[in-house]
Amino acid sequence: MVTDGKAGMGKVLSFRCRLLMASVSSGLVSGVVFASPALAAQDEETNVQNLPPVEVAAPPPSVARRTAPTRPVARIGAPSSAAPKTRLYVYPTAPGTGRGLDVDKVPSAINAVDASQIRRTGSLNVTDALRDNIAGVNITEVTGNPFQPDVEFRGFVASPVVGTPQGLAVYQNGVRINEAFSDAVNWDLIPTAAIRSVTLVTNNPAFGLNALGGAINLQMKDGFTYQGAEIDVMGGSFGRIQGSAQWGKTVDKNYGVYGALEGLRDNGFRNFSQSTVRRFYGDVGYKTGDSEFHANMGVAKNDFGASATVPAELLDKYWGATYTTPQTTSNRVGYLNLTGKVDATPTWTLEGTAHVRRFEQKIVDGNPTDAQECGADPALLCFGDDTTAANGAGGVQLANPFAPGTILGEIDRGSIRSTTFGVSGQATNTDQLFGHDNRFVMGTSYDASVTRYNATAEIGSMGENYVVNGSGVFLGATPVADPVAGPVSLRTVNQYNGLYAMDTFNVTDAFAVTGGGRFNVARISLEDQLGSALNGDHTFTRFNPVIGGTYKITPELTAYAGYSEANRVPTPLELGCADPARPCLIAAFLVSDPPLKQVVSKTVEAGLRGTKELNIGSLGWKVGAFRATNYDDIVAVPAVGRTGFGYFSNVGRTRRQGLEAEVSIKSPTLQFQASYAFVDARYLDAFELGSESPFRDPVTETIQVSPGNQLPAIPRHRVKVGIDYAVTDVWKVGGNALFVSSQYFVGDESNQYSKLPSYTVFNLRTSYQVAKNIQLYGRVDNVFDRRYATYGQFFDREALPNFTNGGNDFTDPRSLSPARPRAFYAGMRVTF
């Protein structure tokens, strides 16, 4: 998938040190709505005044006890969910109704998106709502497919790309959904229509592993929080056809039933970039007295064509160009979660969860290859040069299946099958301490995963359309003396344990202090199924503390500050590919490795947040600053002299620091939001890195990264402006604009090449309530048809000829991920 050819879907970052970024906004939870008051389906998120406590840690939302409102969907400009009486849950289990923590007692930045804001995007990508509604969040389509984006936040990333250093924890219904093998996040598997709310919280070690930059928590709907039915269909540019249906009902006040079904087909604007999405989610709940129990499950079956980055010279000829195919990904998932909550006494609440998850992924990736005709005999294949034999099964040198002079390629195939199960429990106490209000929480969690990983490489011929045609000839096992791509079969076992305790003590009514921490234990075992080279057993332990405080300066103004630590352990993929002397074709192949150190992040943040009622509406604002320093950061290092090969390594310290600010105005007719995020991300230690940079050393083919160099792929400035206006009671118009500043290319960690240009994009939307239960809506994305790229890297210009230029070599080192051109969409929403 990468343009140097050897790293498809799971390998985009492999040989480029990739730590993408998105800054985060701090402060109040925004629970704004823009929906018609005539809609019949009852969606609790659409009436912020009736919202249950917003979960910001990792809790299964299904046990919230509040029923849906009996009146239709909410008014525009309802008070923000960050209002002083809003209560938040900042611990990783199920929410209740009376044990929450007042928002003004949370010593960290908080952001939230509700179901109505997700629906307003008209998208089945929850990441679009994060981008539009949370200041600083940035989305990049590194894979070339809009349903598999990277979500950047404060310079940390949650990505579906296997091999990406993952710095965000993602939870759904209290269950961590970072995949077991690589900690990747497959956003396409999340049932968007069934999301009740999304919260993004920082500075909280209760989330456990990977929460270096924060955690994204998704709460799902159930029959108590959503009642009614809705059918939503939409179509438009590039063959987009999508539909969703959801239904929820409360039966005899004690039972709640909910279900959601989604389907989508999109041809994409680039060659071979089609998408097919099929998802289902369901929940059955029971509550009686002070107890509530839920069982929810989901399945998804999605298929994608991933175009990835493409040489700039090809984009100059055709904006929908691709570079090396086939590149396809198939994702399958099925999961079952059980949650329960009991108010044991007026001051004690007991909560628990149990879950099982099955994930399967298959990747097919056409690339250039290091296999070539042997110099002494073109009828035989060599690898890496024209003298080293390319072996097949049994160590026998491969015969060249093609005529002499044929341009060779390679089809890399990989499969991941993971089964995960886990349990967690939490106890919450709200007894007073020394006559002061106090909230004490303690909990524990256990998760175990078993993964089978397999990979093969098939020799093929490369056509002038950059399509690789297979030959049925496969590269064999990796020789010890000279590592060459070969088949891999690996079994891994992950066991993650966590124990946490946190306490929030009200020193006064205005001043509250929070302290505590979490102890993590992770054990990762690797079992080579073809030999013993990959065998390994690794254990990591870490205690992560947190301390913070909030002070309510006035009823409308609160200050907060906090310090916390978080860690992530090396993934099975990283542990299996960490030896610079034995690089691997990430992530298709693994080799034996030395151990890696776990990454530890230390974060401090502080800010102000406030609200005020004005004549024009409710004013909300927030401003905050943060600094996060990573120790023993892990990056993917390209292997010098091996196209597409690389390894993972600890490279010392990195730092991300910045400022976030946001202001909003909400009234019955107008919603306005503007935000600015600044992030400065730098390396703090020197190291050497392989690169395709034009400024690399011609002898060593490396660049020297110096302390103070900026991390690539992290824009320093982002500005967002959004507005929605009710022209009449039934007609609304709105839109948003996004500015993202320039950024360094991946591969230019030494900051010597010119940056990827900044871009500004405008989007418009409108809706019209035809009847009480029928709404028509439309949107235009990229109104001015701006041509821009969201991501850029360098590629091997000599790997393949430029067929669009008579077969000459490429001269431009840039490889880009082009953004979608102007697109029109229209849809209809029917509620019952």
C-alpha positions in Angstrom: 0.0 0.0 0.0 2.8 2.4 0.6 4.2 3.7 -2.6 7.7 2.2 -2.3 5.7 -1.0 -2.7 6.4 -3.3 0.1 4.1 -2.3 2.6 0.4 -2.4 1.9 -2.4 -2.0 4.2 -0.7 -3.2 7.2 2.6 -1.7 6.3 2.0 1.9 5.5 4.1 3.0 8.5 6.5 0.2 8.4 9.6 1.9 7.1 8.6 5.4 7.9 8.8 6.6 11.5 5.1 7.4 11.9 3.6 9.2 14.8 0.6 11.0 13.5 -1.0 13.8 15.5 -4.2 15.3 16.4 -4.6 17.9 19.1 -7.4 17.8 21.6 -9.6 20.5 22.9 -10.0 20.9 26.6 -13.0 21.8 28.8 -16.7 21.5 28.8 -18.7 18.7 27.3 -20.7 19.9 24.3 -24.1 18.4 24.1 -25.6 20.5 21.3 -28.5 19.4 19.2 -29.8 20.3 15.8 -32.9 18.3 15.1 -36.5 18.8 14.2 -38.9 19.0 17.2 -41.3 17.0 15.1 -39.4 13.7 14.9 -41.1 10.9 16.7 -38.3 8.5 17.6 -37.0 9.1 21.1 -33.3 9.5 21.2 -32.1 10.6 24.6 -29.0 12.3 23.3 -31.1 14.7 21.3 -32.4 16.3 24.5 -29.4 17.3 26.5 -31.5 18.2 29.5 -32.5 14.6 29.7 -29.1 13.1 29.0 -27.9 10.4 31.4 -24.5 11.0 32.9 -21.9 11.2 30.2 -19.3 8.4 30.4 -15.8 9.5 29.9 -13.7 6.5 31.0 -14.6 3.2 29.6 -18.0 2.2 30.9 -20.7 0.1 29.3 -23.4 2.6 28.8 -26.1 0.0 28.8 -26.8 0.1 32.5 -27.9 3.8 32.6 -31.3 3.7 34.3 -32.9 6.8 33.0 -35.7 6.2 30.5 -36.1 8.2 27.3 -38.1 11.4 27.4 -41.8 11.1 26.5 -41.8 14.1 24.3 -40.3 14.3 20.7 -36.7 15.1 19.8 -35.2 18.1 21.4 -35.0 21.7 20.8 -32.1 23.4 19.2 -29.9 25.1 21.7 -30.7 23.1 24.8 -28.2 23.8 27.6 -24.8 22.3 27.2 -24.2 18.9 28.8 -21.3 20.5 30.4 -23.6 22.6 32.6 -22.7 22.7 36.2 -25.2 20.0 37.2 -23.9 17.5 34.6 -22.2 14.5 36.1 -19.5 12.5 34.5 -18.2 9.0 34.9 -14.4 8.8 34.6 -13.8 5.2 35.5 -13.8 2.1 33.4 -17.1 0.3 34.1 -20.8 0.8 33.9 -22.5 4.2 34.6 -25.2 4.7 37.1 -27.6 7.6 37.7 -26.5 9.0 41.0 -22.8 8.1 41.5 -21.4 10.4 38.8 -18.7 13.1 39.3 -19.7 16.7 38.8 -18.1 18.0 35.6 -16.5 20.8 37.6 -14.6 18.2 39.6 -12.9 16.5 36.6 -9.3 17.7 36.4 -8.8 17.1 32.7 -10.0 18.1 29.3 -13.3 16.6 28.3 -15.1 16.5 24.9 -18.3 14.8 23.9 -20.3 14.1 20.8 -23.9 12.9 21.0 -26.1 10.9 18.7 -27.8 13.9 17.1 -24.4 15.4 16.2 -23.3 12.1 14.6 -26.6 12.0 12.6 -26.1 15.6 11.4 -23.0 14.5 9.5 -25.1 12.2 7.4 -22.2 9.7 7.6 -21.8 6.2 8.8 -18.3 7.1 9.9 -18.2 8.1 13.6 -14.8 9.6 12.9 -16.5 12.3 10.8 -18.4 13.5 13.8 -15.2 13.5 15.9 -13.5 15.6 13.3 -16.4 18.1 13.0 -17.3 18.5 16.7 -14.1 18.1 18.7 -11.5 20.8 18.4 -8.1 19.5 17.4 -9.1 16.1 16.2 -7.7 15.4 12.7 -8.6 12.7 10.2 -6.1 11.4 7.6 -6.9 8.7 5.0 -3.5 7.0 5.1 -5.0 3.8 3.7 -6.8 5.7 0.9 -10.2 4.6 2.1 -12.6 6.9 4.0 -13.8 4.1 6.2 -10.4 3.2 7.5 -9.0 6.6 8.6 -6.4 7.5 11.2 -7.8 9.5 14.1 -5.1 11.9 15.4 -5.3 13.5 18.8 -2.5 15.5 20.5 0.1 13.9 18.3 -1.2 10.4 19.2 -3.1 8.1 16.8 -5.7 5.4 16.7 -5.3 3.8 13.3 -6.5 0.6 11.5 -3.0 0.3 9.9 -1.1 -2.7 11.4 2.3 -1.4 12.4 1.2 2.1 13.5 2.4 3.0 17.0 -1.0 3.3 18.7 -1.3 6.0 21.3 -5.0 6.1 22.0 -7.2 3.6 23.9 -10.7 3.1 22.4 -13.6 1.6 24.3 -17.0 0.4 23.2 -19.5 -0.4 26.0 -16.7 -0.5 28.5 -14.6 -3.0 26.4 -11.3 -2.0 24.9 -11.4 -2.6 21.2 -7.8 -2.0 20.2 -7.1 -5.3 18.4 -4.9 -7.8 20.2 -2.2 -8.3 17.6 -1.2 -4.7 16.9 -3.4 -2.5 19.1 -4.9 -1.2 15.8 -8.4 0.3 15.8 -10.8 -0.7 13.0 -13.3 2.1 12.9 -15.3 0.5 10.2 -16.5 -2.2 12.6 -18.2 0.3 14.9 -22.0 0.5 14.4 -22.4 4.3 14.0 -26.2 4.5 14.1 -26.2 2.7 17.4 -23.8 5.1 19.2 -25.4 7.0 22.1 -22.4 9.3 22.8 -18.7 9.5 22.3 -16.4 11.0 24.9 -12.8 11.8 24.6 -10.9 12.2 27.9 -7.3 12.8 28.8 -5.0 12.6 31.9 -6.7 9.5 33.3 -4.7 6.2 33.8 -7.9 4.3 34.6 -8.2 3.6 30.9 -5.2 1.2 31.1 -2.9 0.4 28.2 -2.5 2.7 25.2 -4.1 5.8 26.7 -0.9 7.8 26.2 -2.7 10.7 24.6 -6.2 9.9 26.0 -9.1 7.6 25.5 -12.1 7.5 23.2 -15.2 6.0 24.8 -18.3 5.0 22.8 -21.5 4.4 24.7 -24.2 2.5 22.7 -27.9 2.9 22.8 -30.4 0.5 24.4 -34.2 0.2 24.8 -34.2 2.5 27.9 -32.4 5.4 26.3 -33.8 5.1 22.8 -37.5 4.5 22.0 -39.1 4.5 18.6 -37.9 3.6 15.1 -36.0 5.3 12.3 -35.1 4.5 8.7 -32.4 6.6 7.0 -31.3 6.3 3.4 -28.8 8.3 1.4 -27.1 8.3 -1.9 -24.8 10.5 -4.0 -21.4 10.9 -5.6 -19.0 8.1 -6.5 -21.8 5.5 -6.3 -22.5 6.0 -2.6 -25.6 4.2 -1.5 -26.2 3.7 2.2 -29.0 3.0 4.7 -29.6 2.4 8.3 -32.5 1.3 10.5 -32.8 1.3 14.3 -35.6 0.4 16.7 -35.9 0.6 20.5 -38.7 -0.1 22.9 -39.3 -0.4 26.7 -41.5 -3.3 27.7 -43.4 -3.3 31.0 -40.9 -0.7 32.3 -38.5 -3.5 33.2 -37.3 -4.7 29.8 -35.6 -2.7 27.1 -34.9 -3.9 23.5 -32.8 -2.2 20.9 -31.4 -3.1 17.4 -29.6 -1.3 14.6 -28.7 -2.4 11.1 -26.4 -0.6 8.6 -25.4 -1.1 5.0 -23.2 0.9 2.6 -21.7 0.7 -0.9 -19.3 3.3 -2.2 -17.2 3.0 -5.4 -14.7 5.6 -4.3 -13.2 8.4 -6.4 -9.9 6.5 -7.0 -9.3 3.3 -8.9 -9.9 0.1 -6.9 -11.2 2.0 -3.8 -14.6 0.5 -3.4 -16.2 0.0 0.1 -18.9 -2.4 1.3 -20.0 -2.1 4.9 -22.5 -4.4 6.7 -23.1 -4.0 10.5 -25.6 -5.1 13.1 -25.9 -4.2 16.8 -28.5 -5.3 19.4 -29.1 -4.9 23.1 -31.5 -6.5 25.6 -31.8 -5.0 29.0 -33.5 -5.7 32.3 -33.9 -3.5 35.4 -35.6 -3.7 38.7 -35.3 -1.5 41.7 -31.7 -0.4 42.0 -30.3 -3.1 39.6 -29.8 -3.2 35.9 -28.4 -5.9 33.5 -27.7 -5.9 29.8 -26.6 -8.3 27.1 -25.5 -6.7 23.8 -23.9 -8.1 20.7 -22.7 -7.0 17.3 -21.5 -8.4 14.0 -19.9 -6.8 11.0 -18.7 -7.9 7.6 -16.8 -5.3 5.6 -14.7 -5.3 2.5 -12.5 -2.4 1.2 -10.2 -1.5 -1.6 -7.3 0.6 -0.2 -5.5 2.8 -2.7 -3.0 4.2 -0.2 -0.5 6.9 -1.2 0.4 7.5 -4.8 3.4 9.3 -6.4 2.8 13.0 -7.0 3.7 12.6 -10.6 0.8 10.2 -11.1 -1.6 12.5 -9.3 -0.6 15.3 -11.7 -1.9 13.1 -14.5 -5.1 11.8 -12.8 -6.4 12.6 -9.3 -7.9 9.1 -8.9 -4.6 7.3 -9.7 -3.3 4.4 -7.7 0.1 2.8 -7.4 0.4 -1.0 -7.2 -2.7 -3.2 -6.8 -4.5 -5.4 -5.7 -4.9 -3.9 -2.3 -7.9 -5.2 -0.4 -8.9 -5.7 3.2 -11.7 -7.8 4.6 -12.7 -7.3 8.2 -15.1 -9.6 10.2 -16.1 -9.3 13.8 -18.6 -10.7 16.3 -18.8 -9.9 20.0 -21.0 -10.4 23.0 -21.0 -8.2 26.1 -22.7 -8.7 29.5 -23.0 -5.8 32.0 -24.6 -5.4 35.3 -25.0 -2.8 38.1 -26.4 -3.1 41.6 -26.8 -0.3 44.2 -25.9 -2.4 47.2 -26.5 0.4 49.7 -27.4 4.1 49.4 -23.6 4.8 49.1 -22.2 1.7 47.5 -22.5 0.7 43.9 -21.2 -2.6 42.4 -20.6 -3.0 38.7 -19.3 -5.7 36.4 -18.8 -6.7 32.8 -17.9 -9.8 30.8 -17.2 -10.0 27.1 -16.0 -12.2 24.3 -14.9 -10.9 20.8 -13.8 -12.7 17.6 -11.9 -10.6 15.0 -10.7 -11.8 11.5 -8.8 -9.8 8.9 -7.5 -10.7 5.5 -5.2 -8.5 3.5 -4.1 -8.9 -0.1 -1.5 -6.4 -1.2 0.3 -6.0 -4.5 3.7 -4.4 -4.4 7.1 -4.1 -6.1 9.5 -6.8 -5.0 13.1 -7.3 -4.2 13.0 -10.5 -6.2 14.8 -10.2 -9.5 16.5 -12.1 -12.3 19.8 -13.6 -11.3 22.8 -12.0 -13.1 24.4 -15.4 -14.0 21.1 -17.0 -15.1 17.9 -15.0 -15.8 15.9 -18.2 -15.6 16.5 -18.2 -11.8 15.3 -15.8 -9.2 17.5 -13.9 -6.7 16.5 -11.6 -3.9 17.9 -8.2 -2.8 20.6 -8.4 -5.4 21.4 -10.5 -8.5 23.5 -13.1 -6.7 21.6 -14.0 -3.5 19.2 -16.9 -4.2 15.5 -16.5 -3.7 14.4 -19.7 -2.2 11.0 -21.5 -2.2 9.7 -24.4 -0.1 12.4 -26.7 1.1 15.2 -24.1 0.5 15.3 -24.8 -3.3 16.1 -21.7 -5.4 13.1 -20.5 -7.3 12.9 -20.6 -11.1 11.8 -17.4 -12.8 8.2 -18.0 -14.0 8.3 -15.1 -16.4 10.1 -14.3 -19.6 13.4 -12.4 -19.2 13.0 -8.7 -18.9 9.6 -8.9 -17.2 9.1 -6.4 -14.4 8.5 -8.4 -11.3 6.0 -7.7 -8.5 4.8 -9.4 -5.4 1.4 -10.2 -3.9 1.7 -10.2 -0.1 -1.1 -11.9 1.8 -1.7 -11.8 5.5 -4.4 -13.0 7.9 -5.2 -12.3 11.5 -7.6 -14.3 13.7 -8.0 -13.1 17.3 -10.3 -14.3 20.1 -10.5 -12.1 23.1 -12.4 -12.5 26.4 -12.3 -10.5 29.6 -14.0 -9.5 32.8 -14.0 -6.4 35.0 -15.5 -5.2 38.2 -15.8 -1.9 40.1 -17.0 -0.7 43.5 -18.0 2.9 44.1 -18.5 4.6 47.4 -19.9 8.1 48.1 -19.8 8.3 51.9 -18.6 11.5 53.3 -15.0 11.7 54.5 -14.2 14.0 57.5 -17.5 15.7 56.9 -16.8 16.4 53.2 -18.2 15.0 50.1 -16.0 12.2 48.7 -16.1 9.7 45.9 -13.9 6.6 46.1 -13.6 4.1 43.3 -11.7 0.8 43.0 -11.7 -1.7 40.2 -10.0 -4.5 38.4 -9.9 -5.9 34.9 -8.6 -9.0 33.1 -8.4 -9.5 29.3 -6.9 -12.4 27.4 -6.4 -12.8 23.6 -5.3 -15.6 21.4 -4.2 -14.7 17.9 -3.1 -16.7 14.8 -1.2 -14.7 12.2 -0.2 -16.1 8.8 1.6 -14.5 5.8 2.8 -15.5 2.4 4.5 -13.7 -0.6 3.7 -14.7 -4.2 5.9 -13.6 -7.1 4.0 -11.9 -9.9 4.5 -9.6 -12.9 3.9 -5.9 -12.8 1.7 -4.4 -15.6 1.8 -0.9 -16.9 -1.3 -0.1 -14.9 0.6 -1.1 -11.7 -1.5 -4.2 -11.3 0.4 -7.3 -10.1 -0.6 -10.6 -11.6 0.3 -13.7 -9.6 2.3 -16.7 -10.8 1.6 -19.3 -8.2 5.3 -19.2 -7.1 5.8 -18.3 -3.5 8.9 -17.2 -1.6 10.1 -19.8 0.9 11.3 -19.8 4.5 13.7 -17.1 5.7 17.4 -18.2 5.6 19.4 -17.6 8.8 22.3 -16.1 7.0 20.4 -13.6 4.9 16.9 -12.8 5.8 14.5 -13.0 2.9 10.7 -12.7 2.9 9.0 -16.0 3.5 5.9 -17.5 5.0 5.1 -16.9 8.7 2.7 -18.7 11.0 2.6 -17.3 14.5 0.4 -17.9 17.6 0.4 -15.2 20.2 -1.2 -14.9 23.6 -1.9 -11.6 25.4 -2.9 -11.3 29.0 -3.6 -7.9 30.4 -4.4 -7.3 34.1 -5.3 -4.0 35.7 -6.0 -2.8 39.2 -7.0 0.8 40.0 -8.2 3.0 42.8 -9.1 6.7 42.6 -10.6 9.2 45.0 -12.1 12.7 44.5 -12.3 14.7 47.8 -14.1 18.0 48.1 -11.9 20.2 50.2 -14.5 22.9 49.9 -17.6 23.3 47.8 -15.4 25.0 45.2 -12.2 23.1 45.5 -11.8 19.4 44.8 -8.7 17.1 44.6 -8.4 13.9 42.7 -5.7 11.3 43.2 -5.0 7.6 42.6 -3.5 5.4 40.0 -3.6 2.1 38.1 -1.2 -0.9 38.1 -0.9 -2.7 34.8 0.6 -6.1 34.2 0.9 -7.4 30.6 2.3 -10.7 29.5 2.8 -11.5 25.8 3.8 -14.9 24.5 4.8 -15.7 20.9 4.8 -19.2 19.6 6.4 -19.8 16.1 4.4 -22.5 14.3 7.0 -23.1 11.6 10.1 -23.3 13.9 11.4 -21.6 17.0 12.9 -18.3 15.7 9.9 -16.2 16.8 9.3 -17.8 20.2 9.3 -15.4 23.1 7.7 -14.6 26.5 7.6 -11.0 27.6 6.2 -9.5 30.8 5.7 -5.7 31.5 4.5 -4.0 34.7 3.8 -0.4 35.5 2.1 1.8 38.1 0.6 4.9 36.6 -0.3 7.7 39.1 -2.7 10.6 38.7 -3.1 13.8 40.7 -5.2 16.8 39.9 -7.6 19.4 41.2 -10.4 21.8 40.1 -11.4 25.1 41.5 -14.7 26.8 40.8 -13.7 30.4 40.7 -17.3 31.6 40.0 -20.5 29.7 39.3 -19.7 30.2 35.6 -15.9 29.7 35.6 -13.8 26.6 36.6 -10.1 26.1 36.5 -8.4 22.6 36.4 -5.0 21.2 36.4 -3.6 17.6 36.6 -0.6 15.3 36.1 -0.8 11.7 35.1 1.3 8.9 33.6 0.3 6.1 31.1 2.0 3.3 29.3 1.7 1.0 26.3 3.5 -2.3 26.0 5.0 -3.5 22.7 2.5 -5.4 20.6 3.1 -9.0 19.4 3.9 -7.5 16.0 6.5 -5.1 17.4 8.1 -7.8 19.6 8.3 -10.1 16.6 10.1 -7.6 14.5 12.6 -5.6 16.5 16.0 -6.8 15.3 17.8 -4.4 12.9 20.1 -7.3 11.8 17.0 -9.2 10.7 14.5 -6.8 9.3 11.0 -8.0 8.2 8.5 -7.0 5.6 6.2 -5.2 8.0 3.6 -6.4 8.7 3.6 -9.4 6.3 6.6 -11.2 7.9 8.2 -11.4 11.3 11.7 -12.5 12.4 13.4 -13.2 15.7 14.0 -10.2 17.8 15.6 -8.6 20.8 13.2 -7.2 23.5 11.6 -3.8 23.3 10.9 -1.5 26.3 7.4 -0.3 27.1 6.5 3.3 26.3 5.8 5.6 29.2 4.0 8.9 28.8 4.0 11.7 31.4 1.4 14.4 30.9 0.6 17.7 32.6 -2.4 19.8 31.6 -4.3 22.8 32.8 -7.1 25.0 31.7 -10.2 27.1 32.2 -13.8 26.4 31.1 -16.9 28.4 31.5 -20.5 29.1 30.4 -22.6 32.3 30.5 -26.2 33.1 29.4 -26.3 36.0 26.9 -29.2 37.7 25.1 -28.1 35.9 21.9 -27.9 32.5 23.5 -25.8 30.3 25.8 -22.1 31.0 25.5 -19.6 28.3 26.3 -15.8 28.5 26.1 -12.7 26.6 27.1 -9.0 27.1 26.8 -6.2 24.7 28.0 -2.6 23.7 27.6 -0.8 20.4 27.8 2.6 18.8 27.6 3.1 15.0 27.1 6.6 13.5 27.1 7.1 9.9 25.9 10.0 7.9 27.2 11.4 4.9 25.1 9.0 5.8 22.3 8.7 3.1 19.6 8.9 3.8 15.9 9.0 1.8 12.7 12.5 2.1 11.3 13.2 1.5 7.5 15.9 -1.1 6.8 18.7 0.4 4.7 19.1 -1.4 1.4 15.9 -3.4 1.7 12.9 -2.0 -0.1 9.9 -2.4 2.1 11.8 -4.0 5.0 12.0 -2.5 8.5 11.9 -3.1 12.2 10.6 -1.5 15.4 12.9 0.2 17.8 12.9 2.4 20.9 14.3 5.8 19.9 14.3 7.7 23.2 12.1 10.6 24.2 9.5 12.6 22.2 7.4 15.5 23.3 4.0 16.8 22.3 2.8 20.1 23.8 0.2 22.7 22.8 -2.8 24.9 23.3 -6.5 24.3 22.6 -9.3 26.9 22.6 -12.9 26.8 21.7 -16.0 29.1 21.9 -19.6 28.3 21.1 -23.0 30.0 21.0 -26.2 28.0 21.2 -29.7 29.3 20.9 -33.1 28.0 19.6 -32.2 29.2 16.1 -28.4 29.4 16.0 -25.5 27.1 16.8 -22.0 28.4 16.3 -18.7 26.9 17.2 -15.1 27.9 16.5 -11.9 26.3 17.8 -8.1 26.5 17.4 -5.5 23.9 18.3 -1.8 24.2 18.3 0.5 21.2 18.7 4.3 21.3 18.8 5.7 17.7 18.5 9.4 17.1 18.6 12.1 14.5 19.0 14.2 15.0 22.2 17.0 12.5 21.4 19.2 12.0 18.4 19.1 8.8 16.3 19.7 7.5 12.8 16.9 6.6 10.5 16.7 4.9 7.1 14.8 7.1 4.6 13.9 7.7 1.0 14.5 11.4 1.6 16.4 13.3 -1.2 18.7 14.5 1.6 19.7 11.1 2.9 23.4 10.2 3.1 24.2 8.6 -0.3 26.4 6.0 1.3 24.4 4.9 4.4 21.0 5.8 2.9 20.1 7.3 6.3 19.2 10.6 7.8 20.3 12.0 11.2 17.4 13.0 13.4 18.5 15.7 15.9 16.9 16.9 19.2 14.3 19.5 18.3 13.3 18.1 14.9 9.6 18.1 14.5 7.7 14.8 14.2 6.3 14.4 10.7 2.6 14.2 9.7 1.6 16.5 12.6 0.2 19.8 11.6 1.0 22.5 14.1 -2.2 24.6 13.5 -5.9 23.6 13.1 -8.8 25.9 12.9 -12.5 24.8 12.8 -15.6 26.9 12.3 -19.2 25.4 12.2 -22.6 27.0 12.0 -26.2 25.8 11.9 -29.2 28.2 11.5 -32.9 27.5 11.6 -34.3 29.6 8.8 -37.8 28.4 9.7 -39.2 25.9 12.0 -38.8 23.2 9.3 -35.8 24.4 7.3 -32.2 24.4 8.6 -29.0 25.3 6.8 -25.4 25.0 8.0 -21.9 24.2 7.2 -18.4 24.0 8.5 -14.8 25.0 7.5 -11.6 23.3 8.4 -8.0 24.7 8.1 -5.1 22.4 8.6 -1.6 23.8 8.4 1.5 22.3 6.6 3.3 19.3 8.0 6.5 17.4 7.3 6.5 14.3 5.1 7.0 10.9 6.7 10.6 10.1 6.0 11.7 13.7 6.6 12.2 13.3 10.3 15.3 15.5 9.9 13.1 18.4 8.6 15.1 19.1 5.5 12.5 18.9 2.7 9.6 21.3 2.1 6.4 20.6 3.9 3.1 19.1 2.7 1.0 22.2 2.0 -1.7 23.4 4.2 -5.4 23.2 3.1 -8.8 24.7 3.8 -12.0 22.8 3.0 -15.6 24.0 3.2 -18.7 21.8 3.6 -22.4 22.7 3.4 -25.6 20.9 4.7 -29.3 21.5 4.9 -32.5 19.7 6.1 -36.2 20.2 5.5 -39.0 18.7 7.6 -41.5 17.6 5.0 -43.9 16.2 7.5 -44.0 15.3 11.2 -42.1 12.1 10.6 -40.3 12.7 7.3 -37.1 14.7 6.8 -35.2 15.4 3.7 -31.5 16.4 3.9 -28.5 17.0 1.8 -24.9 18.0 1.9 -22.0 19.1 -0.3 -18.5 18.1 0.8 -15.5 20.1 -0.4 -17.7 22.8 -1.9 -14.9 24.5 -3.9 -13.5 21.2 -5.2 -10.2 21.8 -3.5 -7.4 19.4 -4.5 -5.3 18.7 -1.4 -3.5 15.8 0.3 -4.0 14.9 4.0 -0.8 12.8 4.3 2.5 12.5 2.5 5.6 10.4 2.6 8.6 9.6 0.5 8.9 6.5 -1.7 11.5 4.5 -3.6 11.6 6.2 -7.0 13.6 3.4 -8.5 11.3 0.5 -7.5 9.1 0.8 -10.6 9.3 2.9 -13.8 6.9 5.8 -14.4 4.8 4.2 -17.2 2.9 7.5 -17.7 6.2 9.1 -18.7 7.5 6.6 -21.2 8.9 4.2 -18.5 11.4 6.7 -17.2 12.3 7.0 -13.6 10.2 9.0 -11.2 11.8 12.3 -10.3 9.5 13.6 -7.6 10.1 11.8 -4.2 6.7 12.6 -2.8 3.9 10.1 -2.4 0.5 11.6 -1.4 -2.9 10.6 -0.1 -5.3 12.7 -2.1 -8.5 14.0 -0.5 -12.0 13.3 -2.0 -13.1 15.9 -4.6 -16.4 17.8 -4.4 -19.2 15.4 -3.6 -23.0 15.7 -3.4 -25.3 13.6 -1.2 -29.1 13.6 -0.5 -31.1 11.5 1.8 -34.4 10.9 3.6 -35.0 10.1 7.3 -38.3 8.6 8.4 -39.2 8.2 12.1 -42.0 6.3 13.8 
